[in-house]
Amino acid sequence: MKQHDTRLKIIRAGLKVFAKKGYFKTTVDDIAKEVGIGKGTVYLYFKDKPTLYISTIEEHFSGAIAFLEEIKDERLSNTDKLNKIADEWFNYMLKHKSSFPMFTMENINLSRKIMKAIKPLIPKHINEMTDLVAQIIEDGIAQKEFRKVKPRIAALHFLNTIRTAFFASFFFPELSGEKDAVLEVFFNGLVERR
């Protein structure tokens, strides 16, 4: 148990330091100091900095998938499940917005070796996340809570809607409180109902 806790602390510190300093400026020493352990202890758990970086991204996605599985099984309406996912993730993204570059532009500059290791992880996890949200949407369709749509398309749209709300607050400060307006477009669309 202690080994698992130490590994997780290193990964969480890695996420924080990589997000703050970027991949190239971060050293294993920086991460060890953040945890309060020696550099050698980090190497007991991770072969090198690229392995730690990849594990950090993997942990980020694993946590998101565990959260979706938990929400999917809650005794809530499907609309409430989607709203709860959106609220939690939007707030998480705002709280950890410094990690945003880790999952976007900085990756373009990473070495081929690291990108080769990360590349298969991302589609796999995006598929898992999409499947879980699609199951909630399928349940909503079956219970006549939602109209008939293609669940996977709606799930992808939903996941991107959350990102849109975050981007709006990140890039357009005047839109920072508009998460609900963004979700309203997802749930009700643009076409006026007659």
Backbone bond lengths (Angstrom), bond angles and torsions (degrees), N, CA, C in turn:
res aa  C-N    CA-C-N  psi(-1)  N-CA   C-N-CA  omega(-1)  CA-C   N-CA-C  phi
1 M - - - 1.451 - - 1.531 110.69 -
2 K 1.346 116.37 -43.98 1.470 120.33 -179.00 1.524 110.79 -62.06
3 Q 1.350 116.75 -39.85 1.466 119.85 178.59 1.524 110.63 -61.71
4 H 1.334 116.25 -42.91 1.462 120.43 179.45 1.531 110.14 -62.80
5 D 1.340 117.09 -42.22 1.466 121.49 179.31 1.524 111.10 -62.45
6 T 1.325 116.93 -43.67 1.466 120.50 179.70 1.517 110.54 -64.00
7 R 1.323 116.40 -43.78 1.471 120.41 178.72 1.525 110.42 -59.74
8 L 1.313 116.67 -44.75 1.461 121.35 -179.78 1.530 111.26 -65.15
9 K 1.328 116.99 -39.30 1.470 120.17 176.82 1.526 110.60 -61.93
10 I 1.322 115.85 -40.66 1.473 119.87 179.18 1.529 109.72 -64.31
11 I 1.321 116.53 -43.63 1.467 120.33 -179.68 1.532 110.40 -63.17
12 R 1.319 116.93 -44.75 1.475 119.93 -179.89 1.525 111.47 -65.12
13 A 1.320 116.04 -38.77 1.463 119.46 175.91 1.529 109.57 -65.90
14 G 1.325 116.15 -38.57 1.463 120.59 177.31 1.518 111.33 -59.23
15 L 1.320 116.27 -45.41 1.466 120.25 179.14 1.531 109.85 -58.67
16 K 1.314 116.03 -45.00 1.463 120.76 -178.34 1.534 111.81 -64.59
17 V 1.329 116.31 -47.19 1.470 120.19 -175.58 1.528 111.26 -73.94
18 F 1.337 117.55 -42.82 1.472 119.68 177.48 1.527 109.85 -60.01
19 A 1.325 116.75 -40.50 1.464 120.55 -178.99 1.520 111.02 -65.68
20 K 1.319 116.15 -38.83 1.462 121.22 -176.67 1.529 112.19 -75.74
21 K 1.343 116.94 -45.04 1.456 120.58 -172.16 1.526 114.51 -104.83
22 G 1.341 116.18 -14.16 1.462 119.07 -174.67 1.515 110.07 87.15
23 Y 1.302 116.11 160.68 1.465 121.05 -176.34 1.525 111.81 -61.20
24 F 1.320 117.11 -48.93 1.455 120.56 -171.23 1.518 113.67 -70.93
25 K 1.314 118.37 -32.80 1.462 121.02 -179.02 1.530 112.50 -85.64
26 T 1.321 116.73 -14.29 1.467 120.24 179.05 1.514 110.03 -79.23
27 T 1.333 115.64 137.04 1.463 120.04 174.08 1.529 108.73 -115.50
28 V 1.321 115.27 162.29 1.464 119.87 176.01 1.529 109.08 -62.87
29 D 1.332 117.50 -33.66 1.470 121.74 175.14 1.527 111.35 -58.08
30 D 1.343 116.40 -43.41 1.472 120.40 179.63 1.521 110.99 -58.18
31 I 1.321 115.40 -44.03 1.465 120.28 -177.70 1.531 110.02 -69.41
32 A 1.318 116.90 -42.60 1.469 120.75 178.25 1.529 110.53 -59.25
33 K 1.336 116.79 -43.65 1.470 120.66 178.95 1.526 110.63 -62.80
34 E 1.315 116.94 -39.55 1.474 121.12 179.61 1.530 110.89 -60.54
35 V 1.345 116.25 -37.07 1.470 121.07 -179.72 1.530 110.72 -82.18
36 G 1.332 116.10 -27.62 1.467 120.01 -176.12 1.518 111.86 87.98
37 I 1.333 116.05 33.58 1.464 121.75 178.77 1.525 108.74 -128.85
38 G 1.316 116.42 171.26 1.459 121.10 176.62 1.529 111.15 -79.07
39 K 1.316 115.54 153.30 1.459 122.23 179.35 1.534 110.98 -56.41
40 G 1.332 116.41 -38.10 1.466 120.80 -179.93 1.521 112.27 -60.79
41 T 1.334 116.63 -33.71 1.467 120.36 178.82 1.521 110.53 -64.75
42 V 1.326 117.61 -37.43 1.471 120.83 177.57 1.522 109.39 -59.56
43 Y 1.353 116.06 -40.98 1.464 119.98 -178.17 1.532 112.92 -71.84
44 L 1.323 117.84 -14.54 1.470 119.59 172.84 1.531 110.77 -69.46
45 Y 1.336 115.98 -26.68 1.467 121.42 -176.04 1.529 113.45 -104.48
46 F 1.332 116.40 -26.60 1.463 120.72 -176.21 1.518 109.75 -136.09
47 K 1.311 115.64 132.26 1.459 122.02 -176.33 1.531 112.06 -60.72
48 D 1.345 115.62 -40.30 1.456 120.33 -176.87 1.528 109.61 -163.36
49 K 1.315 116.40 179.86 1.461 121.08 -178.20 1.530 112.05 -62.05
50 P 1.333 119.86 -43.39 1.472 118.60 177.72 1.535 112.93 -58.76
51 T 1.321 117.17 -39.99 1.473 120.72 178.92 1.520 110.37 -63.54
52 L 1.323 117.07 -40.92 1.462 121.35 177.66 1.522 110.68 -64.83
53 Y 1.310 117.24 -42.09 1.470 121.39 179.20 1.534 110.59 -60.95
54 I 1.315 115.66 -46.28 1.471 120.84 -179.99 1.527 109.84 -63.50
55 S 1.322 117.31 -41.50 1.463 121.14 178.10 1.524 111.47 -63.93
56 T 1.317 116.85 -34.56 1.458 121.52 177.98 1.521 110.37 -63.82
57 I 1.315 117.01 -45.02 1.464 120.95 178.38 1.528 110.28 -66.21
58 E 1.329 116.47 -41.98 1.465 121.46 178.28 1.534 110.56 -59.15
59 E 1.314 117.46 -44.53 1.466 122.02 -179.77 1.523 111.06 -63.85
60 H 1.305 116.51 -39.49 1.460 121.74 178.46 1.529 110.22 -57.73
61 F 1.325 116.46 -48.39 1.463 120.69 179.76 1.536 111.69 -68.95
62 S 1.316 117.10 -39.83 1.469 120.14 -179.96 1.526 111.14 -60.32
63 G 1.318 116.50 -40.56 1.456 120.44 177.77 1.519 111.86 -64.10
64 A 1.328 116.38 -39.80 1.469 120.72 178.88 1.525 110.72 -64.59
65 I 1.319 116.98 -41.59 1.466 121.29 -179.37 1.526 110.48 -67.50
66 A 1.308 117.75 -41.90 1.469 120.91 177.93 1.531 110.16 -61.44
67 F 1.317 116.76 -40.47 1.460 120.93 178.35 1.529 110.69 -62.75
68 L 1.335 117.19 -44.82 1.471 120.57 179.67 1.530 111.35 -62.30
69 E 1.326 116.45 -41.39 1.471 120.05 178.97 1.524 110.55 -61.97
70 E 1.317 116.00 -40.16 1.463 120.97 179.49 1.535 110.92 -64.71
71 I 1.321 117.24 -46.08 1.467 121.78 -179.29 1.531 110.47 -65.82
72 K 1.311 116.87 -40.79 1.475 121.52 -178.84 1.523 110.73 -56.24
73 D 1.312 117.72 -34.63 1.461 122.25 -176.05 1.538 113.85 -91.72
74 E 1.331 117.47 -2.57 1.463 119.22 -179.91 1.527 110.99 -72.22
75 R 1.314 115.50 154.92 1.468 121.68 179.62 1.535 108.99 -88.31
76 L 1.317 115.12 74.53 1.461 123.24 178.97 1.526 108.21 -133.55
77 S 1.311 117.09 162.84 1.462 118.74 170.79 1.527 107.12 -65.72
78 N 1.312 116.23 159.39 1.466 119.54 -179.26 1.525 111.22 -67.45
79 T 1.311 116.93 -32.84 1.465 120.68 175.40 1.525 109.65 -63.87
80 D 1.334 116.51 -43.97 1.466 119.92 178.45 1.524 111.50 -64.36
81 K 1.330 116.96 -35.77 1.472 119.78 176.84 1.527 110.16 -61.63
82 L 1.331 116.37 -47.62 1.465 119.53 -179.81 1.521 111.05 -64.02
83 N 1.326 116.96 -40.91 1.469 119.75 177.58 1.522 111.62 -63.45
84 K 1.329 116.88 -38.85 1.464 120.61 179.30 1.533 110.58 -66.12
85 I 1.330 116.41 -42.11 1.470 120.22 176.45 1.524 109.67 -59.91
86 A 1.325 116.20 -48.47 1.471 120.33 -178.34 1.525 110.86 -60.72
87 D 1.338 117.22 -45.61 1.471 120.42 -179.68 1.523 111.57 -60.85
88 E 1.334 115.60 -50.61 1.470 120.15 -177.89 1.524 111.27 -60.53
89 W 1.338 116.87 -47.92 1.466 119.85 -176.15 1.509 112.12 -69.94
90 F 1.319 116.14 -40.33 1.455 118.98 178.73 1.526 109.89 -60.92
91 N 1.333 116.62 -47.33 1.467 120.39 178.99 1.528 111.61 -63.74
92 Y 1.344 116.40 -38.59 1.461 120.45 177.51 1.534 110.05 -62.28
93 M 1.338 115.97 -44.92 1.467 119.53 -179.26 1.530 111.07 -63.39
94 L 1.321 116.49 -40.23 1.470 118.97 178.07 1.522 111.02 -64.95
95 K 1.329 116.26 -43.34 1.466 121.27 -179.36 1.528 111.43 -64.26
96 H 1.328 116.53 -35.90 1.464 121.45 -176.58 1.527 112.03 -112.65
97 K 1.327 116.64 33.62 1.464 118.13 -174.52 1.522 112.73 -63.80
98 S 1.322 117.76 -18.84 1.465 119.03 176.62 1.527 111.35 -67.29
99 S 1.347 117.50 -20.60 1.474 119.17 178.03 1.518 112.31 -84.00
100 F 1.324 117.31 -7.15 1.461 122.48 -178.63 1.535 112.93 -50.53
101 P 1.365 119.54 -47.97 1.464 118.99 -179.51 1.532 114.06 -60.99
102 M 1.326 117.03 -25.16 1.467 119.88 -179.90 1.512 112.25 -60.25
103 F 1.326 115.86 -30.99 1.451 120.65 -174.56 1.523 112.11 -104.84
104 T 1.333 116.26 10.80 1.455 118.61 -178.97 1.528 110.64 -132.74
105 M 1.325 116.97 -112.72 1.458 122.00 -168.31 1.527 115.06 -62.36
106 E 1.336 118.00 -36.77 1.454 117.44 -176.00 1.520 110.99 -60.24
107 N 1.334 117.42 -32.94 1.456 119.86 -178.65 1.526 112.61 -60.08
108 I 1.317 116.92 -26.50 1.464 120.10 179.46 1.520 110.21 -61.26
109 N 1.319 116.75 -33.04 1.461 121.36 -176.76 1.522 114.38 -89.80
110 L 1.311 118.04 -1.27 1.455 119.56 -179.39 1.524 110.85 -72.29
111 S 1.310 115.01 158.32 1.452 119.24 -178.91 1.523 111.35 -64.58
112 R 1.282 115.00 157.62 1.467 121.57 -179.79 1.528 111.55 -57.75
113 K 1.325 116.43 -37.22 1.470 121.30 -179.50 1.530 110.85 -61.00
114 I 1.329 115.64 -45.74 1.461 119.84 -178.83 1.526 109.93 -69.04
115 M 1.329 116.52 -45.50 1.468 119.60 -179.87 1.529 110.95 -61.50
116 K 1.316 116.82 -36.34 1.467 120.58 178.35 1.531 110.45 -62.85
117 A 1.320 116.98 -36.52 1.472 120.77 179.01 1.527 111.84 -76.59
118 I 1.333 117.35 -35.24 1.466 121.06 -177.91 1.525 111.28 -76.93
119 K 1.321 116.29 -37.82 1.467 121.02 -171.98 1.532 114.43 -51.14
120 P 1.340 120.40 -45.88 1.468 117.93 179.68 1.532 113.81 -71.89
121 L 1.334 117.48 -22.27 1.463 120.56 -178.71 1.522 111.91 -68.92
122 I 1.310 115.98 -44.36 1.460 120.03 -171.21 1.529 112.00 -64.21
123 P 1.347 120.32 -53.08 1.476 118.22 179.14 1.531 112.59 -59.95
124 K 1.330 116.81 -37.26 1.471 120.80 179.15 1.525 110.32 -59.50
125 H 1.319 116.51 -48.19 1.459 120.40 -177.96 1.531 112.34 -72.47
126 I 1.321 116.77 -37.06 1.468 119.51 176.81 1.528 109.00 -62.47
127 N 1.338 117.08 -39.48 1.472 120.61 176.87 1.523 111.34 -62.54
128 E 1.333 116.75 -44.01 1.473 120.15 179.33 1.523 110.71 -61.96
129 M 1.327 116.23 -44.82 1.453 120.30 -179.60 1.531 110.59 -64.57
130 T 1.319 116.00 -43.02 1.466 120.63 179.46 1.518 110.40 -62.64
131 D 1.334 117.21 -42.54 1.471 120.71 178.59 1.519 111.87 -60.06
132 L 1.326 117.18 -42.62 1.467 120.45 -178.67 1.528 111.47 -66.14
133 V 1.330 116.86 -43.19 1.465 119.67 177.66 1.528 109.87 -67.51
134 A 1.328 117.22 -38.16 1.475 120.94 178.48 1.527 110.99 -62.00
135 Q 1.338 117.30 -35.12 1.472 120.08 177.65 1.528 110.91 -64.51
136 I 1.324 116.75 -38.88 1.469 120.47 177.27 1.529 109.09 -64.10
137 I 1.317 116.07 -43.53 1.469 120.39 -179.78 1.530 110.63 -66.34
138 E 1.337 117.55 -41.78 1.474 120.94 176.26 1.524 110.58 -58.21
139 D 1.335 116.69 -44.08 1.466 120.37 177.63 1.527 110.29 -60.95
140 G 1.321 116.85 -41.19 1.463 120.98 178.54 1.515 112.16 -63.76
141 I 1.330 116.93 -36.44 1.466 121.25 177.06 1.529 109.44 -68.04
142 A 1.330 116.17 -46.67 1.472 120.91 -179.18 1.524 111.45 -61.07
143 Q 1.332 116.69 -34.05 1.465 120.99 -178.75 1.531 111.93 -90.93
144 K 1.343 115.90 9.18 1.471 123.06 178.72 1.540 112.93 60.84
145 E 1.314 114.66 24.07 1.464 120.15 175.54 1.527 110.03 -82.20
146 F 1.349 115.93 -33.81 1.462 122.56 177.73 1.525 109.10 -117.93
147 R 1.325 115.43 154.14 1.466 118.55 175.09 1.528 108.83 -75.03
148 K 1.327 116.48 166.37 1.463 120.24 -178.89 1.519 109.79 -70.33
149 V 1.313 114.35 121.98 1.466 122.90 175.73 1.526 106.92 -142.20
150 K 1.310 116.49 170.85 1.465 120.04 173.50 1.534 106.69 -79.49
151 P 1.328 117.44 113.31 1.470 120.37 -173.67 1.524 115.10 -56.51
152 R 1.330 118.22 -39.72 1.478 119.10 -178.19 1.523 111.21 -68.92
153 I 1.328 116.40 -38.78 1.472 119.68 177.55 1.538 108.78 -64.00
154 A 1.335 116.84 -45.77 1.469 120.95 179.18 1.530 110.42 -62.35
155 A 1.340 117.28 -38.37 1.468 120.98 179.59 1.527 110.94 -64.68
156 L 1.322 116.87 -44.63 1.473 119.99 177.46 1.525 110.44 -62.25
157 H 1.315 115.25 -42.27 1.457 119.93 178.94 1.532 110.07 -62.04
158 F 1.321 116.79 -42.64 1.471 121.33 179.00 1.528 110.94 -61.43
159 L 1.329 116.83 -48.74 1.466 120.34 -179.44 1.527 110.77 -60.24
160 N 1.314 116.53 -39.27 1.464 119.67 177.81 1.520 111.86 -72.63
161 T 1.324 117.54 -27.99 1.466 120.91 176.28 1.529 109.97 -62.76
162 I 1.331 116.81 -41.38 1.466 120.21 178.11 1.530 109.37 -62.03
163 R 1.330 115.63 -43.76 1.473 118.94 178.16 1.518 111.17 -62.69
164 T 1.336 116.39 -37.96 1.458 120.26 179.01 1.524 110.65 -60.92
165 A 1.333 116.80 -43.62 1.467 120.31 178.09 1.524 110.31 -60.60
166 F 1.337 116.50 -40.59 1.458 120.33 178.82 1.526 110.46 -66.95
167 F 1.348 117.12 -47.17 1.463 120.28 179.55 1.524 110.94 -58.58
168 A 1.330 116.05 -40.52 1.465 119.79 179.38 1.528 109.92 -58.34
169 S 1.329 117.24 -45.52 1.462 119.57 -178.91 1.530 111.95 -73.94
170 F 1.333 116.57 -29.44 1.466 121.87 -177.18 1.528 110.97 -75.09
171 F 1.343 115.67 -45.95 1.463 120.42 -174.21 1.533 113.92 -97.56
172 F 1.334 117.04 -23.29 1.456 120.94 -177.38 1.531 108.76 -127.21
173 P 1.311 117.37 85.29 1.476 120.38 -175.26 1.527 113.47 -51.98
174 E 1.323 117.10 -31.60 1.467 119.28 179.93 1.534 112.24 -66.75
175 L 1.339 117.03 -14.71 1.466 121.35 178.69 1.534 111.83 -103.66
176 S 1.327 117.71 11.29 1.463 120.50 -172.14 1.528 114.39 -61.59
177 G 1.315 119.43 -24.72 1.463 120.44 -179.91 1.512 113.10 -101.35
178 E 1.323 117.56 21.47 1.464 121.11 -171.44 1.531 114.27 -102.47
179 K 1.317 117.57 21.38 1.473 120.01 179.15 1.520 111.19 -55.90
180 D 1.310 116.87 -45.03 1.462 120.26 -178.23 1.528 111.78 -64.22
181 A 1.333 117.09 -36.22 1.465 120.43 177.93 1.525 110.54 -66.31
182 V 1.329 116.50 -37.87 1.465 120.46 177.79 1.527 109.74 -66.07
183 L 1.323 117.58 -43.91 1.467 121.50 178.70 1.529 111.34 -65.64
184 E 1.325 116.42 -34.78 1.468 120.31 179.17 1.527 110.23 -60.72
185 V 1.322 116.75 -39.46 1.472 120.08 177.07 1.527 109.90 -64.18
186 F 1.348 117.17 -39.01 1.467 119.44 177.54 1.525 110.71 -62.61
187 F 1.321 117.09 -50.34 1.463 120.54 -175.03 1.528 113.51 -72.49
188 N 1.331 117.65 -33.05 1.460 119.70 -173.66 1.523 114.57 -114.08
189 G 1.319 117.85 -10.49 1.459 120.27 178.33 1.512 112.50 72.09
190 L 1.342 114.61 -173.08 1.453 121.27 -178.31 1.529 111.85 -98.93
191 V 1.308 116.57 -27.79 1.454 120.21 -173.38 1.517 110.03 -72.26
192 E 1.315 116.23 129.57 1.453 120.65 179.60 1.520 109.24 -71.80
193 R 1.309 116.62 131.46 1.461 122.08 179.67 1.530 108.78 -80.49
194 R 1.321 116.74 135.81 1.477 120.72 179.62 1.505 110.38 -111.59
